[in-house]
Amino acid sequence: MHINPAATGAPAALRGAARQQRDDSLGQARVQQRTDVVSVRELTLVRQGRLS
């Protein structure tokens, strides 16, 4: 049985949880982006033979 959260009288907590989850996802995406930049830099160094 599917319960509509808006109809149960407890939507605020669920909305808060959803917002927190979204913020966490954005944080993860930012960290991933930074990691990608570092990886590109490392790849460049590997190509230049400075890093093995």
C-alpha distance matrix in Angstrom:
0.0 3.8 6.5 9.8 12.4 15.1 13.7 13.5 17.2 17.3 17.7 21.2 20.5 17.9 20.4 23.1 21.4 20.9 24.5 25.7 24.1 25.8 29.1 28.9 28.4 31.4 33.4 32.7 33.8 37.0 37.8 37.3 39.6 42.2 42.0 42.5 45.6 47.0 46.4 48.3 51.1 51.2 51.3 54.2 56.1 55.5 57.0 60.0 60.4 60.1 57.0 56.5
3.8 0.0 3.8 6.5 9.3 11.9 11.2 11.4 15.0 14.9 14.7 18.2 17.8 14.9 17.1 20.0 18.5 17.7 21.2 22.7 21.2 22.6 25.9 26.1 25.5 28.3 30.5 30.0 30.9 34.0 35.1 34.7 36.8 39.5 39.5 39.9 42.9 44.5 44.0 45.8 48.6 48.9 49.1 51.8 53.8 53.4 54.8 57.7 58.3 57.9 54.9 54.7
6.5 3.8 0.0 3.8 6.0 8.7 7.7 7.6 11.2 11.3 11.4 15.0 14.8 12.4 14.7 17.6 16.6 16.2 19.5 21.1 20.2 21.7 24.7 25.2 25.1 27.7 29.8 29.8 30.8 33.6 34.8 34.8 36.8 39.3 39.6 40.3 43.1 44.6 44.5 46.3 48.9 49.4 49.8 52.5 54.3 54.2 55.7 58.4 59.1 58.5 55.5 55.5
9.8 6.5 3.8 0.0 3.8 5.5 5.4 6.8 9.6 10.0 9.1 12.8 13.5 11.0 12.4 15.8 15.4 14.6 17.5 19.7 19.1 20.0 23.1 24.1 23.9 26.1 28.4 28.8 29.6 32.2 33.8 33.8 35.5 38.1 38.7 39.3 41.9 43.7 43.7 45.4 47.9 48.7 49.1 51.5 53.5 53.6 55.0 57.6 58.5 57.9 55.1 55.3
12.4 9.3 6.0 3.8 0.0 3.8 5.4 5.3 7.2 6.5 5.5 9.2 9.6 7.4 9.2 12.3 12.1 11.9 14.7 16.7 16.5 17.7 20.4 21.5 21.9 23.9 26.0 26.7 27.7 30.1 31.6 32.0 33.8 36.1 36.9 37.8 40.1 41.8 42.2 43.9 46.2 47.0 47.7 50.1 51.9 52.2 53.7 56.2 57.1 56.2 53.4 53.7
15.1 11.9 8.7 5.5 3.8 0.0 3.8 5.7 6.2 6.8 5.1 8.6 10.5 9.0 9.5 12.8 13.8 13.3 15.3 17.9 18.2 18.9 21.4 23.0 23.4 25.0 27.2 28.3 29.1 31.2 33.1 33.7 35.0 37.4 38.5 39.3 41.4 43.3 43.8 45.4 47.6 48.7 49.4 51.6 53.5 54.0 55.4 57.8 58.9 57.9 55.3 55.8
13.7 11.2 7.7 5.4 5.4 3.8 0.0 3.8 5.7 7.9 7.8 11.4 13.0 11.9 13.0 16.1 16.8 16.7 18.9 21.2 21.5 22.4 25.0 26.4 26.8 28.6 30.8 31.7 32.6 34.8 36.5 37.1 38.6 40.9 41.9 42.7 45.0 46.8 47.2 48.8 51.1 52.1 52.7 55.0 56.9 57.3 58.7 61.2 62.2 61.3 58.6 59.0
13.5 11.4 7.6 6.8 5.3 5.7 3.8 0.0 3.8 5.5 7.2 10.5 11.2 10.7 12.7 15.2 15.6 16.2 18.7 20.4 20.8 22.3 24.6 25.7 26.5 28.5 30.3 31.2 32.5 34.7 36.1 36.8 38.6 40.7 41.5 42.6 44.9 46.4 46.9 48.8 51.0 51.7 52.6 55.0 56.7 57.0 58.7 61.1 61.9 60.8 58.0 58.3
17.2 15.0 11.2 9.6 7.2 6.2 5.7 3.8 0.0 3.8 5.9 8.3 9.7 10.3 11.8 13.8 15.0 16.0 17.8 19.5 20.7 22.0 23.8 25.3 26.5 28.1 29.7 31.1 32.4 34.2 35.7 36.8 38.4 40.3 41.4 42.7 44.8 46.3 47.1 48.9 50.9 51.8 52.9 55.1 56.7 57.3 59.0 61.2 62.1 60.8 58.1 58.7
17.3 14.9 11.3 10.0 6.5 6.8 7.9 5.5 3.8 0.0 3.8 5.7 6.1 6.9 8.9 10.5 11.4 12.9 14.7 16.1 17.3 18.9 20.6 21.8 23.2 25.0 26.4 27.7 29.3 31.0 32.3 33.5 35.3 37.0 38.0 39.5 41.5 42.9 43.8 45.7 47.6 48.4 49.6 51.9 53.3 53.9 55.7 57.9 58.7 57.4 54.6 55.2
17.7 14.7 11.4 9.1 5.5 5.1 7.8 7.2 5.9 3.8 0.0 3.8 5.6 5.1 5.9 8.4 9.8 10.3 12.0 14.0 15.1 16.2 18.0 19.7 20.8 22.2 24.0 25.4 26.6 28.4 30.0 31.1 32.6 34.5 35.7 36.9 38.9 40.5 41.4 43.1 45.1 46.1 47.1 49.3 50.9 51.6 53.2 55.4 56.4 55.2 52.6 53.2
21.2 18.2 15.0 12.8 9.2 8.6 11.4 10.5 8.3 5.7 3.8 0.0 3.8 5.4 5.0 6.0 8.5 9.7 10.3 12.1 14.1 15.1 16.2 18.1 19.7 20.8 22.2 24.1 25.4 26.7 28.4 29.9 31.3 32.9 34.3 35.8 37.5 39.0 40.2 41.9 43.6 44.7 46.1 48.0 49.6 50.4 52.2 54.1 55.1 53.7 51.2 52.1
20.5 17.8 14.8 13.5 9.6 10.5 13.0 11.2 9.7 6.1 5.6 3.8 0.0 3.8 5.4 5.0 6.2 8.6 9.7 10.4 12.2 14.1 15.2 16.3 18.3 19.9 20.8 22.4 24.2 25.6 26.8 28.3 30.1 31.6 32.7 34.4 36.3 37.5 38.6 40.6 42.2 43.1 44.5 46.7 48.0 48.7 50.7 52.6 53.4 51.9 49.2 49.9
17.9 14.9 12.4 11.0 7.4 9.0 11.9 10.7 10.3 6.9 5.1 5.4 3.8 0.0 3.8 5.3 5.0 6.1 8.5 9.7 10.4 12.2 14.1 15.1 16.4 18.3 19.7 20.8 22.4 24.3 25.6 26.6 28.5 30.3 31.2 32.6 34.7 36.1 36.9 38.8 40.8 41.6 42.7 45.0 46.5 47.0 48.8 51.0 51.8 50.6 47.9 48.4
20.4 17.1 14.7 12.4 9.2 9.5 13.0 12.7 11.8 8.9 5.9 5.0 5.4 3.8 0.0 3.8 5.4 5.0 6.1 8.5 9.7 10.4 12.2 14.1 15.1 16.4 18.2 19.8 20.9 22.5 24.3 25.4 26.8 28.7 30.0 31.2 33.1 34.8 35.7 37.4 39.3 40.4 41.5 43.6 45.2 46.0 47.6 49.7 50.8 49.5 47.0 47.8
23.1 20.0 17.6 15.8 12.3 12.8 16.1 15.2 13.8 10.5 8.4 6.0 5.0 5.3 3.8 0.0 3.8 5.4 5.0 6.1 8.6 9.8 10.5 12.2 14.1 15.2 16.3 18.2 19.8 21.0 22.5 24.1 25.6 27.1 28.5 30.1 31.7 33.1 34.4 36.2 37.8 38.9 40.3 42.3 43.7 44.6 46.5 48.3 49.3 47.8 45.3 46.2
21.4 18.5 16.6 15.4 12.1 13.8 16.8 15.6 15.0 11.4 9.8 8.5 6.2 5.0 5.4 3.8 0.0 3.8 5.4 5.0 6.1 8.6 9.8 10.4 12.3 14.2 15.1 16.3 18.3 19.9 21.0 22.3 24.2 25.8 26.7 28.4 30.4 31.6 32.5 34.6 36.3 37.1 38.4 40.7 42.0 42.6 44.6 46.6 47.4 46.0 43.3 43.9
20.9 17.7 16.2 14.6 11.9 13.3 16.7 16.2 16.0 12.9 10.3 9.7 8.6 6.1 5.0 5.4 3.8 0.0 3.8 5.4 5.0 6.2 8.6 9.8 10.5 12.3 14.1 15.2 16.4 18.4 19.9 20.8 22.5 24.5 25.5 26.7 28.8 30.3 31.1 32.9 34.9 35.8 36.9 39.1 40.7 41.3 43.0 45.1 46.1 44.9 42.3 43.0
24.5 21.2 19.5 17.5 14.7 15.3 18.9 18.7 17.8 14.7 12.0 10.3 9.7 8.5 6.1 5.0 5.4 3.8 0.0 3.8 5.4 5.0 6.2 8.6 9.8 10.5 12.2 14.1 15.2 16.5 18.4 19.7 21.0 22.7 24.3 25.5 27.2 28.9 30.0 31.6 33.4 34.6 35.9 37.8 39.4 40.3 42.0 43.9 45.0 43.7 41.3 42.3
25.7 22.7 21.1 19.7 16.7 17.9 21.2 20.4 19.5 16.1 14.0 12.1 10.4 9.7 8.5 6.1 5.0 5.4 3.8 0.0 3.8 5.4 5.1 6.1 8.6 9.8 10.4 12.2 14.2 15.3 16.5 18.2 19.9 21.2 22.4 24.2 25.9 27.1 28.4 30.3 31.9 32.8 34.3 36.4 37.7 38.6 40.5 42.4 43.2 41.7 39.2 40.1
24.1 21.2 20.2 19.1 16.5 18.2 21.5 20.8 20.7 17.3 15.1 14.1 12.2 10.4 9.7 8.6 6.1 5.0 5.4 3.8 0.0 3.8 5.4 5.0 6.2 8.7 9.7 10.4 12.3 14.2 15.3 16.3 18.3 20.0 20.8 22.3 24.5 25.7 26.5 28.5 30.4 31.2 32.4 34.7 36.1 36.7 38.5 40.6 41.4 40.2 37.5 38.2
25.8 22.6 21.7 20.0 17.7 18.9 22.4 22.3 22.0 18.9 16.2 15.1 14.1 12.2 10.4 9.8 8.6 6.2 5.0 5.4 3.8 0.0 3.8 5.4 5.0 6.2 8.6 9.7 10.5 12.4 14.3 15.1 16.4 18.5 19.8 20.8 22.8 24.5 25.4 27.0 29.0 30.1 31.1 33.2 34.9 35.7 37.2 39.3 40.4 39.3 36.8 37.7
29.1 25.9 24.7 23.1 20.4 21.4 25.0 24.6 23.8 20.6 18.0 16.2 15.2 14.1 12.2 10.5 9.8 8.6 6.2 5.1 5.4 3.8 0.0 3.8 5.4 5.1 6.1 8.6 9.8 10.6 12.4 14.1 15.2 16.7 18.4 19.9 21.3 22.9 24.2 25.9 27.4 28.7 30.2 32.0 33.4 34.5 36.3 38.0 39.1 37.7 35.3 36.5
28.9 26.1 25.2 24.1 21.5 23.0 26.4 25.7 25.3 21.8 19.7 18.1 16.3 15.1 14.1 12.2 10.4 9.8 8.6 6.1 5.0 5.4 3.8 0.0 3.8 5.4 5.0 6.1 8.6 9.8 10.5 12.1 14.1 15.4 16.4 18.2 20.1 21.1 22.3 24.4 25.9 26.8 28.3 30.4 31.6 32.5 34.4 36.3 37.1 35.6 33.1 34.0
28.4 25.5 25.1 23.9 21.9 23.4 26.8 26.5 26.5 23.2 20.8 19.7 18.3 16.4 15.1 14.1 12.3 10.5 9.8 8.6 6.2 5.0 5.4 3.8 0.0 3.8 5.4 5.0 6.1 8.6 9.8 10.3 12.2 14.3 15.1 16.2 18.4 19.9 20.6 22.4 24.5 25.4 26.4 28.6 30.2 30.9 32.5 34.7 35.6 34.5 32.0 32.8
31.4 28.3 27.7 26.1 23.9 25.0 28.6 28.5 28.1 25.0 22.2 20.8 19.9 18.3 16.4 15.2 14.2 12.3 10.5 9.8 8.7 6.2 5.1 5.4 3.8 0.0 3.8 5.4 5.0 6.2 8.7 9.7 10.5 12.5 14.2 15.2 16.7 18.6 19.8 21.2 23.0 24.4 25.6 27.3 29.0 30.1 31.6 33.5 34.8 33.5 31.3 32.5
33.4 30.5 29.8 28.4 26.0 27.2 30.8 30.3 29.7 26.4 24.0 22.2 20.8 19.7 18.2 16.3 15.1 14.1 12.2 10.4 9.7 8.6 6.1 5.0 5.4 3.8 0.0 3.8 5.4 5.1 6.3 8.6 9.9 10.8 12.4 14.3 15.6 16.8 18.4 20.2 21.5 22.7 24.4 26.2 27.5 28.6 30.5 32.1 33.2 31.6 29.3 30.6
32.7 30.0 29.8 28.8 26.7 28.3 31.7 31.2 31.1 27.7 25.4 24.1 22.4 20.8 19.8 18.2 16.3 15.2 14.1 12.2 10.4 9.7 8.6 6.1 5.0 5.4 3.8 0.0 3.8 5.4 5.1 6.0 8.5 9.9 10.4 12.2 14.3 15.3 16.2 18.3 20.0 20.8 22.1 24.4 25.7 26.4 28.3 30.3 31.1 29.8 27.2 28.1
33.8 30.9 30.8 29.6 27.7 29.1 32.6 32.5 32.4 29.3 26.6 25.4 24.2 22.4 20.9 19.8 18.3 16.4 15.2 14.2 12.3 10.5 9.8 8.6 6.1 5.0 5.4 3.8 0.0 3.8 5.5 5.0 6.1 8.6 9.7 10.4 12.4 14.3 15.0 16.5 18.6 19.8 20.7 22.7 24.5 25.3 26.8 28.8 30.1 29.0 26.7 27.8
37.0 34.0 33.6 32.2 30.1 31.2 34.8 34.7 34.2 31.0 28.4 26.7 25.6 24.3 22.5 21.0 19.9 18.4 16.5 15.3 14.2 12.4 10.6 9.8 8.6 6.2 5.1 5.4 3.8 0.0 3.8 5.4 5.1 6.3 8.6 9.9 10.8 12.6 14.3 15.6 17.0 18.6 20.0 21.5 23.1 24.5 26.0 27.6 29.0 27.6 25.6 27.1
37.8 35.1 34.8 33.8 31.6 33.1 36.5 36.1 35.7 32.3 30.0 28.4 26.8 25.6 24.3 22.5 21.0 19.9 18.4 16.5 15.3 14.3 12.4 10.5 9.8 8.7 6.3 5.1 5.5 3.8 0.0 3.8 5.4 5.1 6.2 8.6 10.0 10.7 12.3 14.4 15.5 16.5 18.3 20.2 21.2 22.4 24.4 26.0 26.9 25.3 23.0 24.4
37.3 34.7 34.8 33.8 32.0 33.7 37.1 36.8 36.8 33.5 31.1 29.9 28.3 26.6 25.4 24.1 22.3 20.8 19.7 18.2 16.3 15.1 14.1 12.1 10.3 9.7 8.6 6.0 5.0 5.4 3.8 0.0 3.8 5.4 5.0 6.2 8.7 9.8 10.3 12.3 14.3 15.1 16.2 18.4 19.9 20.6 22.3 24.4 25.3 24.3 21.8 22.9
39.6 36.8 36.8 35.5 33.8 35.0 38.6 38.6 38.4 35.3 32.6 31.3 30.1 28.5 26.8 25.6 24.2 22.5 21.0 19.9 18.3 16.4 15.2 14.1 12.2 10.5 9.9 8.5 6.1 5.1 5.4 3.8 0.0 3.8 5.4 5.1 6.4 8.8 9.8 10.7 12.7 14.3 15.3 16.9 18.8 20.0 21.3 23.1 24.5 23.5 21.6 23.1
42.2 39.5 39.3 38.1 36.1 37.4 40.9 40.7 40.3 37.0 34.5 32.9 31.6 30.3 28.7 27.1 25.8 24.5 22.7 21.2 20.0 18.5 16.7 15.4 14.3 12.5 10.8 9.9 8.6 6.3 5.1 5.4 3.8 0.0 3.8 5.4 5.1 6.4 8.7 10.0 10.8 12.5 14.3 15.6 16.9 18.5 20.2 21.5 22.8 21.3 19.5 21.3
42.0 39.5 39.6 38.7 36.9 38.5 41.9 41.5 41.4 38.0 35.7 34.3 32.7 31.2 30.0 28.5 26.7 25.5 24.3 22.4 20.8 19.8 18.4 16.4 15.1 14.2 12.4 10.4 9.7 8.6 6.2 5.0 5.4 3.8 0.0 3.8 5.4 5.1 6.1 8.7 9.9 10.4 12.2 14.3 15.3 16.2 18.3 20.0 20.8 19.5 17.1 18.5
42.5 39.9 40.3 39.3 37.8 39.3 42.7 42.6 42.7 39.5 36.9 35.8 34.4 32.6 31.2 30.1 28.4 26.7 25.5 24.2 22.3 20.8 19.9 18.2 16.2 15.2 14.3 12.2 10.4 9.9 8.6 6.2 5.1 5.4 3.8 0.0 3.8 5.4 5.0 6.2 8.7 9.7 10.4 12.4 14.3 15.1 16.4 18.5 19.8 19.1 17.0 18.3
45.6 42.9 43.1 41.9 40.1 41.4 45.0 44.9 44.8 41.5 38.9 37.5 36.3 34.7 33.1 31.7 30.4 28.8 27.2 25.9 24.5 22.8 21.3 20.1 18.4 16.7 15.6 14.3 12.4 10.8 10.0 8.7 6.4 5.1 5.4 3.8 0.0 3.8 5.4 5.2 6.4 8.7 9.9 10.8 12.7 14.4 15.5 16.9 18.7 17.6 16.1 18.2
47.0 44.5 44.6 43.7 41.8 43.3 46.8 46.4 46.3 42.9 40.5 39.0 37.5 36.1 34.8 33.1 31.6 30.3 28.9 27.1 25.7 24.5 22.9 21.1 19.9 18.6 16.8 15.3 14.3 12.6 10.7 9.8 8.8 6.4 5.1 5.4 3.8 0.0 3.8 5.4 5.1 6.2 8.6 9.9 10.6 12.3 14.3 15.4 16.5 15.0 13.2 15.2
46.4 44.0 44.5 43.7 42.2 43.8 47.2 46.9 47.1 43.8 41.4 40.2 38.6 36.9 35.7 34.4 32.5 31.1 30.0 28.4 26.5 25.4 24.2 22.3 20.6 19.8 18.4 16.2 15.0 14.3 12.3 10.3 9.8 8.7 6.1 5.0 5.4 3.8 0.0 3.8 5.4 5.0 6.1 8.6 9.8 10.3 12.2 14.2 15.1 14.3 12.1 13.4
48.3 45.8 46.3 45.4 43.9 45.4 48.8 48.8 48.9 45.7 43.1 41.9 40.6 38.8 37.4 36.2 34.6 32.9 31.6 30.3 28.5 27.0 25.9 24.4 22.4 21.2 20.2 18.3 16.5 15.6 14.4 12.3 10.7 10.0 8.7 6.2 5.2 5.4 3.8 0.0 3.8 5.4 5.0 6.2 8.7 9.8 10.6 12.5 14.2 13.9 12.6 14.3
51.1 48.6 48.9 47.9 46.2 47.6 51.1 51.0 50.9 47.6 45.1 43.6 42.2 40.8 39.3 37.8 36.3 34.9 33.4 31.9 30.4 29.0 27.4 25.9 24.5 23.0 21.5 20.0 18.6 17.0 15.5 14.3 12.7 10.8 9.9 8.7 6.4 5.1 5.4 3.8 0.0 3.8 5.4 5.1 6.4 8.7 10.0 10.8 12.5 11.4 10.5 13.1
51.2 48.9 49.4 48.7 47.0 48.7 52.1 51.7 51.8 48.4 46.1 44.7 43.1 41.6 40.4 38.9 37.1 35.8 34.6 32.8 31.2 30.1 28.7 26.8 25.4 24.4 22.7 20.8 19.8 18.6 16.5 15.1 14.3 12.5 10.4 9.7 8.7 6.2 5.0 5.4 3.8 0.0 3.8 5.4 5.1 6.1 8.6 9.8 10.4 9.3 7.5 9.6
51.3 49.1 49.8 49.1 47.7 49.4 52.7 52.6 52.9 49.6 47.1 46.1 44.5 42.7 41.5 40.3 38.4 36.9 35.9 34.3 32.4 31.1 30.2 28.3 26.4 25.6 24.4 22.1 20.7 20.0 18.3 16.2 15.3 14.3 12.2 10.4 9.9 8.6 6.1 5.0 5.4 3.8 0.0 3.8 5.4 5.0 6.2 8.6 9.7 10.0 8.5 9.8
54.2 51.8 52.5 51.5 50.1 51.6 55.0 55.0 55.1 51.9 49.3 48.0 46.7 45.0 43.6 42.3 40.7 39.1 37.8 36.4 34.7 33.2 32.0 30.4 28.6 27.3 26.2 24.4 22.7 21.5 20.2 18.4 16.9 15.6 14.3 12.4 10.8 9.9 8.6 6.2 5.1 5.4 3.8 0.0 3.8 5.4 5.1 6.3 8.7 9.0 9.0 11.2
56.1 53.8 54.3 53.5 51.9 53.5 56.9 56.7 56.7 53.3 50.9 49.6 48.0 46.5 45.2 43.7 42.0 40.7 39.4 37.7 36.1 34.9 33.4 31.6 30.2 29.0 27.5 25.7 24.5 23.1 21.2 19.9 18.8 16.9 15.3 14.3 12.7 10.6 9.8 8.7 6.4 5.1 5.4 3.8 0.0 3.8 5.4 5.0 6.2 5.4 5.6 8.5
55.5 53.4 54.2 53.6 52.2 54.0 57.3 57.0 57.3 53.9 51.6 50.4 48.7 47.0 46.0 44.6 42.6 41.3 40.3 38.6 36.7 35.7 34.5 32.5 30.9 30.1 28.6 26.4 25.3 24.5 22.4 20.6 20.0 18.5 16.2 15.1 14.4 12.3 10.3 9.8 8.7 6.1 5.0 5.4 3.8 0.0 3.8 5.4 4.9 5.8 4.7 6.0
57.0 54.8 55.7 55.0 53.7 55.4 58.7 58.7 59.0 55.7 53.2 52.2 50.7 48.8 47.6 46.5 44.6 43.0 42.0 40.5 38.5 37.2 36.3 34.4 32.5 31.6 30.5 28.3 26.8 26.0 24.4 22.3 21.3 20.2 18.3 16.4 15.5 14.3 12.2 10.6 10.0 8.6 6.2 5.1 5.4 3.8 0.0 3.8 5.3 7.7 8.1 9.1
60.0 57.7 58.4 57.6 56.2 57.8 61.2 61.1 61.2 57.9 55.4 54.1 52.6 51.0 49.7 48.3 46.6 45.1 43.9 42.4 40.6 39.3 38.0 36.3 34.7 33.5 32.1 30.3 28.8 27.6 26.0 24.4 23.1 21.5 20.0 18.5 16.9 15.4 14.2 12.5 10.8 9.8 8.6 6.3 5.0 5.4 3.8 0.0 3.8 5.6 7.8 9.8
60.4 58.3 59.1 58.5 57.1 58.9 62.2 61.9 62.1 58.7 56.4 55.1 53.4 51.8 50.8 49.3 47.4 46.1 45.0 43.2 41.4 40.4 39.1 37.1 35.6 34.8 33.2 31.1 30.1 29.0 26.9 25.3 24.5 22.8 20.8 19.8 18.7 16.5 15.1 14.2 12.5 10.4 9.7 8.7 6.2 4.9 5.3 3.8 0.0 3.8 5.6 6.8
60.1 57.9 58.5 57.9 56.2 57.9 61.3 60.8 60.8 57.4 55.2 53.7 51.9 50.6 49.5 47.8 46.0 44.9 43.7 41.7 40.2 39.3 37.7 35.6 34.5 33.5 31.6 29.8 29.0 27.6 25.3 24.3 23.5 21.3 19.5 19.1 17.6 15.0 14.3 13.9 11.4 9.3 10.0 9.0 5.4 5.8 7.7 5.6 3.8 0.0 3.8 6.7
57.0 54.9 55.5 55.1 53.4 55.3 58.6 58.0 58.1 54.6 52.6 51.2 49.2 47.9 47.0 45.3 43.3 42.3 41.3 39.2 37.5 36.8 35.3 33.1 32.0 31.3 29.3 27.2 26.7 25.6 23.0 21.8 21.6 19.5 17.1 17.0 16.1 13.2 12.1 12.6 10.5 7.5 8.5 9.0 5.6 4.7 8.1 7.8 5.6 3.8 0.0 3.8
56.5 54.7 55.5 55.3 53.7 55.8 59.0 58.3 58.7 55.2 53.2 52.1 49.9 48.4 47.8 46.2 43.9 43.0 42.3 40.1 38.2 37.7 36.5 34.0 32.8 32.5 30.6 28.1 27.8 27.1 24.4 22.9 23.1 21.3 18.5 18.3 18.2 15.2 13.4 14.3 13.1 9.6 9.8 11.2 8.5 6.0 9.1 9.8 6.8 6.7 3.8 0.0
